[in-house]
Amino acid sequence: MTKTILTIDDSASIRQMVAMTLKGAGLNVLEAGNGAEGLTKATTNTVHAVITDLNMPIMNGLEFLKKFRQHPAGKGIPVILLTTESDDELKREARESGATGWIVKPFKQDQLLAVIKKVTGA
């Protein structure tokens, strides 16, 4: 079964790079431009992992993470933050909110794929 990954980022170019990387590895990709849109897609589709930006309009990555973890669809689904932020306090808050991992932008394609394969078993 092909794994489906949801990528949430307000930057269309970042979403495009992430999607291209994941699709190139044979994964299905859903895209969302903010956390609210991402939450809708994450709770109405079967997703095997979520890659989300932290700083976005409407609903940021931490707000998304907290709401997703409260929804039955969010139980056990890996959530990776892909962000320019590297602050230890933000990382701690993300972990406490249920984040599985943290990747700092700009990302390396092989690093992103390795993390996704590790957390999804793909």
N, C-alpha and C positions, 0 to 999 in steps of 0.2 A: 504494500500500500504506500502510495506517495504521501509524504508529509506536507502539511500546509502551514506556512509561516505567515504571520501577520506583521507587517512593518508599519510603524506609526511615526511619521515625521512631518513637520510643516514645510520642510524643504523638499520640493519635487525632485531636485537633482540627487539628493541623498536617497530618497525612496527609490529612484531609478537605479542608482548604483547598487543598493542592497538587493533590489529585485533581480537585477541582471546577474549578480553574483549567485544568488540562491537558485534562480531558474537554470543557470548554467550547470548547477550541481543536480538538476533533476527534481527540484522541489517546487511545489505550488506556492504562489505568493498572493496574498491579499494586501491592499494598501489603504492607508487612512492618513488624512492630513492633520488630524489633531486627536487628542485623547478621547473626546466625546464620540467622534466618528469611529475611532478604534474600538471603544467599548461596545458600541452597537455591533460592529463586525465580529468582535471576539465572542460575543454572547449569542449571536445568531448563526454562526458558522462553526464547523469543527476546525479548530486550530491546534497545532501540536507545539507551537512556541510563538512568543511575541517578542519583537525587537522594537523598542520604543525610545524616542528622543525624550529628553527631560524638559527642556524649555520650549513650550508650544503655547499658542493662544487657545482660548476656550477651555481646555482642560490639559494641564501639563502631565508629564510622565508619572510623577508620584501620585497625583490625583487618580489617574487612570489605574495605576497599580493597586491602590487601596480599594477602589470600587470594583475592579476585576476580581480581586481576592475575596470580596464579600459575596460575589455571584457564584452560584453552583458551577458554572462553566469554567471558572477560574481556578478551581481546585486542582492542584498538581500540574498545571501548565507552566512550563518555564517562561520567565519574563526576563529579557536581557535589556539593560539600558545602554543605548548607544548615544553618547553625548560628548560635548566639548568639555564638560565639567569633570574635574578630578578631585574635588574637595572631599576629604575623608568624612566630614560630618554628613554630607549629602549621601555618600556611599553607605554610611551606617544607617541613615534614615531609610534608604531604599531597601537595604537588607531586612530591617525590622518590618518593613511594609510588605515583604514577600518577594523581593527581587532575587533572581537566581544568579545573575552576573552583571558585569559592568564593563563596557568596552569604550575607550576614549577615542573620539574622532580626531584626526582622520583614521579610518580603520584599514587594516590590511585584509584583502579578500580571503586569503588562506586562514587568517586568524578567525574571521567571522564564521567561515564554514566549519572550522574545527570546533568552535564553541557550539554551533547549532547541531552538528553531528553528535557531540558529546551529550547535550541535554535532551535530544530527541531520540537518540539511538539510530538515527538515519544512516 
